[in-house]
């Protein structure tokens, strides 16, 4: 009995740890896959009016392995990742790499539940990863840069795709992973960011 009293707490700690952190690791891999699949779709779509629709559709499609489903996602930010002053790169250097830093104003707006930042980013809630049949807004009528649509703040049709002035697109996803046992806390926040160059189009 004494031995069991000493061993059982350690055994349960190992079991709960394997369960909780195994599921956490799976969600971490899933969010990384979501950003890469979504970012690539946005890159290929270029300056299509439905570029963000394509991006979000791909992102949602890669989220099926999330432990709590798509509702774990807090929000998605699609941002202009071109090199600008204050973003950790040198805008005076034509060869400077893009910035993987999400603009602070975009993060602030997303955290407060606000819309995107004009000329900088579009912010999408979880509803934009769900189709109308699922109670969401992921339908082409909510995109296209028209008045009152979701992608109007950083309109896809204004993104540079010609070889001399192509833009870089950044994709940031934040989600809250709910721990299964609660033994190691109630939840963990996971984020991931990727940057892709928009597929350039030769000038005709």
Secondary structure, 3 states (H helix, E strand, C coil): CHHHHHHHHHHHHHHHHHHHHHHHHHHHHHHHHHHHHHHHHHHHHCCCCCHHHHHHHHHHHCCCCCCCCHHHEEEEEEEECCCCCCCCCCCCCCCCCCCCCCCHHHHHHHHCCCCCECCCEEEEEHHHHCCHHHCCCCCHHHCCCCCCCCCCCCCHHHCCCECCCCCEEEEEEEEEEECCCCCCCCEEEEEEEEEEECCCECCC
